[in-house]
Structure formats: structure tokens, C-alpha cells
Amino acid sequence: MRVLAAMSGGVDSAVAAARAVEAGHDVVGVHLALSRMPGTLRTGSRGCCTIEDSMDAQRAANVLGIPYYVWDFSERFKADVVDDFIAEYAAGRTPNPCMRCNERIKFAALLEKALALGFDAVATGHYAKITTDAAGRRELHRASAEAKDQSYVLGVLTAEQLAHAYFPLGDTPSKQLVREEAARRGLSVAQKPDSYDICFISDGDTRGWLAEKVGTAPGDIVDRTGAVVGAHEGAHAYTVGQRRGLRLGTPAADGKPRFVLEVRPKERTVVVGPKEALAVAGIAGARFSWAGADPVASGLVAAEGDAFDCEVQIRAHADPVPAVARVATDAAGSAEFVITPETPLDGVAPGQTAVVYVGTRVLGQCTIDRTVSAVPVDA
């Protein structure tokens, strides 16, 4: 099999490429240049697409004895990930750029180019597993290393993309074992720190970065009844569930702290309330997809629109929650994925991604458009 190994410059992708080589595949390494102005060095565990990362990937490819290339995807990354991130925040939503990157860059733009060049699969260092069901259809499952499981951020993959995805690390019990393997193989990235946070905001100051991109627009902070309790300099700086930095001029009647419940950028308004009001009894999204066979083809339901039992996860490191889900169609014929958790979810914001599991299998996902509060306004 001809395999294109996506090499970020980190230890996971380097070991994934090494395992692909060891398995006897014809492997070519590629590093994606996603930044138009890459820095020379990383800042600890922060940063993306630095020259250092590219050089680390090059050194790993040299050790493995495979061809290595750098592909410039910076224009596509800016349009599909960075600009999308800015637009979502400007609309009062909380986007997940990792999901967009996996969906539109690594398993859309990269895979498209790989297939055009005659490759059979794209290998990455993600911790997730792909299995095949009795009908020969590929399924995405959680990794063996529960603490490192990354199936959540891969929930956007489609059946067509899964057919050409390759995750050599899926059965590895721990990250430490990967580091030890890298050291044995002579890979210099064996102890390189993991990257975290938003890769294209290298200093971690998301609020300051958004202020430069979106600008400031002062407005009111109101409670659930509409009463003004404070002021802000820009709604984009607030996210659902936030407590710190509100600087409210009017204390709550019960003296308890208040949290951001909703962001309304068009009205330049931020809504706050008690912690209990963060509880969400239901979520729904019109932008949904299936990671392989849909619920009908999987035998979970007899017909589209029927409800089925599942688990829902709303953040990469959140615990899954038992739920009931279904695809609903409104009077206008528009479909949306409706998920009702068994117990209320905490602090869910539009723009986040809800990934649905059946056992260890990733069934599909939706971008959350709306939420249903578990606490009435007059409570």
C-alpha cells in the first residue's frame, strides 16, 4: 500500500510513519506548512508549523529512510480554519478549530491531493482505531489508550475518508510507550513536548488575538430577565460558562457568582446567570455527518427519524454522557440532529461539536446550533 504519512514534527506522527514503514508499506512523509509566517522556534508547547517542527519532521524522515516533502497549505488553512474561527466567534459561537482542521485540511485537502498522486491512504499520529464490520464497512472507534483517545476530533470524518485513513497508534496502550519506541528508533523527537491550545495563536492569548481580528464593540451585560448588570468592550471576548473577568456592577440578589449563559454579538449583549442555568437538557445541529454507516444502515433504527440510544461527548476530554438521539425534520423539510442527554450537560455553547458514540464506535457528529436550557428563566 502506498501511504502518505502526515508528519507534524511531533513524536506521534514520527512513530506512526515508522510503523507504516515497518509494516512494509511504501511510505512518503509530508509536512504541512499551515502558517504564512512560520516562527523559527516553538514557544514551549505552543506554536504551529514552525521551522523547528519542519526540521524535526525532516530528521525523522531521514532516520526512517523515506522521501520527505513540505506542502504549502497555508492559504487553505487560513480560509477553512482561521477565517472560520474568526467568523464563528464574531457570530457568538464557540468553534473547535481542531475539528475544522481534521475535516477540511488533513482529511479533505490533504487526502484529495494524496489520492490524486496515487496514494492509497493518509497516515497520521492520531490515537484512534478503524475496524471493519461484517458487511466490510469501515468504522471509527476509540483508541486503546483511553487517556490519549482522539476519536472525538476525528468525529467529522466520513465513510469515504475513513476508507483512506490509517492510524498506526490506535492500539498503543499509552503515550509513554510511544516515546520509548521513538527513543529506541533513534528519533530525536522522543521527548518533544506535546502541543496544546489553539495552534495558530502561539502566545495563548485568544481574547487579545480576537480583539485584533474582530475589533471591539461595547455593549451591555444583562441577566436572564434583561436587566443590565454590567458592560463589556466586545462580546467576542466571552464564552458560555465563563466566570472570570465579568466585572459586573450589580451583584446578584443571592450573592452567588454569575456565569456567561449566552453571547449575542448582533445585539452586542452578553447574558449572565447562576451556575445552575448552565445546565442544558438538549442540543441540536443542522450540520451533521456520519463516520461510516448511518443509524439505519448500522441497524440501530428501522427508519430515519427513529430515536436510538447512544452516548454524547461535547469536548475532546469530556466524559461521555448517555443520551437518546434522532434526526428530526421540521415543517420546511430541513433536517437536524437532535440529542437529549440522560443528565443535563454543563455549559454547552453553539458552535461546539457534539460527537455521538455507540459503545466505542464513533457514529457521527453535529455542530451545535441551539441548546435547550434545563432551568426555566423564572427559576
Secondary structure, DSSP 4 states (H G I P E B T S, - for coil): -EEEEE--SSHHHHHHHHHHHHTT-EEEEEEEE--SS--SS-BTTB-SS-HHHHHHHHHHHHHHT--EEEEE-HHHHIIIIIHHHHHHHHTT----HHHHHIIIIIIIIHHHHHHHTT-SEEE----EEEEE-TTS-EEEEE-S-GGG--TGGGTT--HHHHTTEE-TTTT-S-HHHHHHHHHHTT-TTTTPPPP-S-TT-TT--HHHHHHHHH----EEEE-TTS-EEEEES-GGG--TT--TT---SS--TT----EEEEEEGGGTEEEEE-GGGGEEEEEEESEEEESSS-TTTTTS-SSTT--EEEEEE-STTSPPEEEEEEEEE-TTS-EEEEEEESS-EES--TT-EEEEEETTEEEEEEE--EEEESS-TT-
